Amino acid sequence: MKKLAIILVMFLPMIAMAQGSTKEAKKKAQHEKLMNMLDSQEWVLRANTLRDRRGNNIFVNENTNFVAVADSAGVVQIAFDNARLGRNGLGGETVDGRITRYDVKDLGPGKGATINITLFGYTTLNLLLNISDGGYGTIYLTGLYGQRLTYSGQLVPLEGSDIFVGTTTF
């Protein structure tokens, strides 16, 4: 019995180190996958929660509330499930345009990344994206006239994102 106890005491640190290294490898792989998606500029943040400038949270449909990036183009859409049609036909607003700034800052494995984006459409929007390695992100959107809106949700590849784009204003 003493021999078994001695053997266990000797090998427990090695087992713990092996488990720690697999966790680190998983973190690195997850971070690499995220950075590849961000560098390809082909992604969608499907928002399940919107927050206005007063801090009110609104739970929304993630198929119609999103920020999408496709190479040098972008779409920001807000839509509410109500009887009103809105400008985009979905009870909200859709802005599409050209991306004039796309700066990615890699924070390292386990910490995620941040992106600064400027979208120039019929209005100019500034977006700041904070994203975790797991793909959950928050986009802080500001407009020219002091509008502020926060999108929170999951970042997914553009291909197969299952989003519905409404009618754009211009």
N, C-alpha and C positions, 0 to 999 in steps of 0.2 A: 504494500500500500504506500509506503514511504517513497519507493522508487517511482510509482505512478505520479505522486504529488510533485516530486522533483522534476520529472519529465514535463509535466504540465506547466510548471513555473518557468521552465526554460523555454518552452515553445510558445507560450501565450503572447509575449511581445512580438514575435515574428508573425504570428497570425494577425494580430492587430495592425502591424505595419503593412501587410499584404492587403488587408481590407481598405486601409487608408489610401494606398496607391491606386486601387481600382476606383475609388471615389474621385480622386484627382484626375484620373484618366477620363472618367465619365464627364466631369466638369469641363475639361479641355475640349472633348469632342463636342459637347453641347454648345460651347462658346464658339468653336470653329464653324459649326453649322449656322449659328446666328450671324456671324460675321460674313460668311459667304452669301447669305440671303441679303444682308444689307448692302454689301458691295455690288451685288448683281443689279440692284435697284429694280427689283421685281417682287414687290411685296404689298400686303394689305393689312392694316390694323383694323380688325372687325370689332367695333365698339359695342359693348353690352351695357355701358354706363356713360352718360354724359353729365357734366357738371357745369353749371352756369357760373357767372362771375359773382353771384351771391352765395355760392356754395351749395345750391340745391342739386341733389342727385336725381337723375331721371333714368330709369331702366328702359332700354330701347332694343329694337330688333337689330341684331348684328349683320343681317343681310342687306339692310338699307342704311345703316349708319356706319360710315367707315372713312378711312383715309387710304387711298391707293397710290402707289408709285409704280410707273411703268417706264423705265429708261429715263427720258428727260421730260415726261409728262406726269401730271398728278391730278387726282380727283379728291375733293373733300365733299362729303355729303352728310346732310342731317335730314332725317325724315321721322315724322311722328305718326303713330297709328291713330288717326282721328278722321273725322268726316270731311275735313277741309283738304282741298287738293294742294294748295301751296304752289310756289313757282315751279317746282320740279315734278308736280303731279303726284307726289308722295306725302304731302303735308309738310314740306320743308324747303330746303335750298340745296342746289348742287353747283359747285364751283369746279370747273376744270381749267387747266392751264399748263403753262410751261414752267418747269423747275429751273430757277436761275441760280440757286445755291443748294448744295447737298454736301454738308460736312459731317463726316462720321468720326466720332472719337471713341476708340476702343478702351474700355476701362479694365480689361483683363478677365481671365476666367473666374467665374463666380460673381462677377460684378456687372456684367452686361456692357451696354454701350449707350451713347447719346448721339443724336443726330439733329443738326440745325438745317431746316429746309425753308426756302422762300419759294412760294408758288405765285406766279404772275398770271392771272386770268383777267376777268372783268374787274377784279379787285386784287390787291396784293395781300397775301396771307403769310404770316411767319409761323412756323411750326417747330416746336422743340419736343423731340421724342426721347423719353427715357425708357429703355428696354432691358429686361432681365434676360439671363441666358436661357431661361425656360420659355421665353417668347411672350410673356405678359408685359404689356407696355402702357404708357400714358403719354398722350400727345397734348401739349399745351398750345392752343391755337390763338393767335392774336391777329386782329385786322388793323386796317389803317385808321379806323375811327374809334379805337379803344374796345372793340368787341373782344370778349374772351370766352373761350369754351374749352373744356377738357374732355378728351375722348379716352376711355380706359377699356382695354380689351386684349385680345390675343393677336399676335402677329403671325401671319401665315403667308406662304408663297402665293404670288398672284395667280398662277396656274391652278385651277381647281378651287379658288377661294369662294365660289358660289355667292357673289354679290350681285345686286340689282341696281344699276345706275339709272337714275331718273333723268328728266329733261333738263339740260343746262340752260341758264338764262340767256347767254349770248353764244 
